[in-house]
Amino acid sequence: MVDNNFEAFENIIEMLRDLMEQQAKTFDQAVSQLRRICLPEQLKGALDHFEKMQAEFDKTDGVVIRGLGAAKPWYPGPRPNHVFWPRLRSHLEQNKWSPSDLDELDKASNVVLASCQSPWQATSSGRGLVIGYVQSGKTTNFTAVIAKAADAGFRLVIVMSGITKSLRNQTQKRLNEQLKDLSSNSWIFLTEQDKDFDKGIGMGPVLYHPALRTCIVVKKNKSRLQRLNKFLDAAEKAGQLENCPILIIDDEGDQASLSPNCDQEKATKINVEIVKMLKRPRVSYVAYTATPFANVFVNPHYEENLYPRDFIYSLAESKGYFGARVMFGTDQEGEGIDVTRTIPVDEMPNFLGTGAPAQTQSLESSIRWFLIAATIRRLRNSGKQPHTTMLINASERIQYHFDLWFVVRDIVTTIRDRIKTDPTIRLELEELWRKETDLVHASDFKNVHFQFEKVFNEILATIELLGPIDGKHHDEHPNCGIVVDNYAAEVRLAYSDSALRPIIVIGGNTLSRGLTLEGLVCSVFARSTKLYDTLLQMARWFGFRRGYEDLPRVYMFNEVRLRFEFLARIEMEIREEILRYAATGLSPLDFGVRIRLHPLMQITRAAMLGGARRIKFDFSATQPQTTFLENTSLAISRAIEATNSLISSINAAGAKPETTSLGTLFRNVDASLVRKFFDPKSGYLLSESNEYFNNEPLCKYIDVKTSKGEIQKWNILFKSLRNSRECTAIKGVKMNVITRTRLKNANNGPTFSMGAINDPNDKFVDLATDPMRVERGYDEPPLMVIYAIDKNSKPNAKNINRQALGALDDMIGLWLLLPMSNSTDDLGEFAVVHGPWDIPAVGEPDDPNDEEIVDGEGDANPAVPNLAGSH
């Protein structure tokens, strides 16, 4: 008999896990078997210890929300005798993953797997959502989850990988390398890199073989999924799924999978097949996406829908990731990268007009930079050319891509011929090289910098590596490095490990989602869309650029850049919403994620918004700040006057100031004084660009709250830094100025785009210190922080996304931290899914165009709005 001590508990747990992982026993079956050899108190102690082990898994940089019916913690992490995860981790180590990155991947994949339904249950049907960032390593995360799931007892893994052949092939290749090739005797793959799922005839018996794991990588295509379900039908009928827990990974889970309908008779055909797949005996479904807009708008109360009722997990942004926040974001102190280049408006006809496509200065400059960057990468790689890509995405139209191929070919061949015959091309290329290397320094990323002479001498070799580029059409030479990728092209984008080279790829929708463009150093993005999710997904230039962080460049119209800047804030707000709800203990079924509306854009496709309603926002638990400030004499003078009037009124009311390290704090300021401060006619003038944070809705909010007796008093902090000059315009309270700069590329005249101006240290200056606090409670007062901003503020040297403020005078900025509210007051401009407080009726029938998505759908569909349609 086993001794009743810690070591004994560990031994019992090992036996328990062996029964479940190796023999596919359910938890109850395994416990029942252990009762024959363990005393009741020993088994109970071991199970209690097992539960404590599992409780450690939420300690990660990401944020997880679990549903009320979600799986109880069941996965306590990898074991020493596991196979698949240790081999994957070792493989990533050999590919120069840092220990810190590996540890975070380990923790995050633990949380995802532990949030899934347990493979040790007799029956299960779980649904979760993992939110990442565009090109941020979601595939690596779900590969780690698959490896651990295979170790933990899942027998069959189905990966639904987007809607295009190229993305499915790329995912298959990755899983082959990181799972199959590392454990070839244990994995059975029913699909290959060039072969999607067919019928799986005769393969059913492998599903319950205790030593084998089966993987299927399938495109989200109606006929493919129907074949897969027929295969599963046969396996289930033969009893081969009884002991076969299934993990389904839905990559790009917001695309094609979802249907807004609560009637499967009217649902999209792809959605019908996925829902059918989830009705197998033991299934866990996890959707992965960087743009979860559609996912959070499907009806959460329809049992057969794909709403993530069990868990939502927001992955942390990894160190070294270049995404919307870094390139277009709002951080004052963040180290941005100056990589966006504006395409002049007068070039628009050449990209979008009736005579388009035609050569433009921006297109030629971008190709020249690509050749320079590809050359630098080869020099850094000791003369061996790594895959280096240029993306040109200017239209969704198929013929446009073919026509643009000739334009690009002529630009490249002209550069090649001029290098051979015209000395002036050297001076032109050197001017571009000098300009770009001065804006982004290789030394900032510890990369090697080469003198232009060495680079220039190798550019012809780079062009030669493009292969035969003098063809008469895009498909003439299969090895041509100028590639058109769409469903009508015979020769499409493909990366070969045996032939690394530079590639210029021209395309539209097939290059707009999911697909990783290897070594992407230059992008021309001369189109747009009115959909939040589609536009973010088109940003293939987001991602990791280790070893060439200084080289990527993106050329786009200024209007599109402004849209990306807006979406950078949306990304931040969605994650803040998830963090807030995680702290309240609510489940995914208990709340609706609020997503800010844009006057010229739409959150996602119209059919998916049928389960949402437009709401006017109530400011509850929000933290609005003056992300835009008006550099006009009127706005600045009104801000100073309103601030001085507020200070005078507070002092006249006899409030006692508290001197803190952050400035002067006043408590219990009457709400009427705050209301006067924001009076639309005479108070602080908020910029109309601050979206919902404007004078009239804010004053209405204050009026409603005070009339209901909910918010009668405010706390106010007048921020002051100790080692800066005093803002002498402010009377009655000493306020030393802070440094805040404006975004560099936001050319909005007198409207300064500030991004974030708040200091996180100010957040709870008036409340008791609590490291777990994320928001104000119902009974706590709001806080207003007032900043005096130095008119001569200059950015730090590393933050090249920002420029000196250059204001007419010192400016007044604001940050409001508002408490949770017990009521909903119509005040904002957001969209939210119907929640349990407002259960919706059955939706309208789907748009016929959404019934089935096949390869290339949308490339030939001119209905997707482009930039020309937005003017």
Buried (B, 14 or more C-beta within 10 A) or exposed (E): EBEEEEEBBBBBBBBBBBBBBEEBBBBEBBBEBBEEEBEEEBBEBBBEBBEEBBEEBBEBEBBBBBBEEBBEBBBBBBBEEBBBBBBBBEBBEEEEBEEEBBEBBBBBBBBBBBBBBBBBBEEBBBBBBBBBBBBBBBBBBBBBBBBBBBBBBBBBBBBBBBBBBBBBBBBBBBBBBBBBEBBEEBBBBBBEBEEBBEEBEEBBEBBBBEEBBBBBBBBBBBBBBBBBBEBBEBBBEEEBBBBBBBBBBBBBBBBBBBBBBBEBEBBBBBBBBBBBBBEBBBBBBBBBBBBBBBBBBBBBBBEBBBBBBBBBBBBBBBEBBBBBBBBBBBBBEBEBBBBBBBBEEEBBBBBBEEEBBBBBEBBBBBBBBBBBBBBBBBBBBEEEBBBBBBBBBBBBBBEBBBBBBBBBBEBBBBBBEBBEEEEEBBEBBBEBBEEBBEBBBBEBBEBEEBEBEEBBEBBBEBBEBBBEBEBEEBBEBEEBBBBBBBBBBEBBBBBEEEEBBBBBBBBBBBBBBBBBBBBBBBBBBBBBBBBBBBBBBBBBBBBBBEBBBBBBBBBBBBBBBBBBBBBBBBBBBBBBBBBBBBBEEBBBBBBBBBBBBBEEBBBBBEBBBBBBBEBBBBBBBBBBBBBBBBBBEEBBBBBBBBBBBBBBBBBEEEBEBBEBEBBBBBBEBBBEBBBBBBBEEEBBBBBEBBBBBBBEBBBBBBEBBBEEEBBEBBBBBBBBBEEBEEBEBBEBBBBBBBBBBBBBBBEBEBBBBBBBBBBEEBBBBBBEEEEEBBBBEEEBBBBBBBBBBBBEBEBEEBBBBBBEBEBEBBBBBBBBBBBBBEEEBEBBBBBBBBBEEEEBEBBEBBEEEBBBBBBBBBBBEEEBBBBBEBE
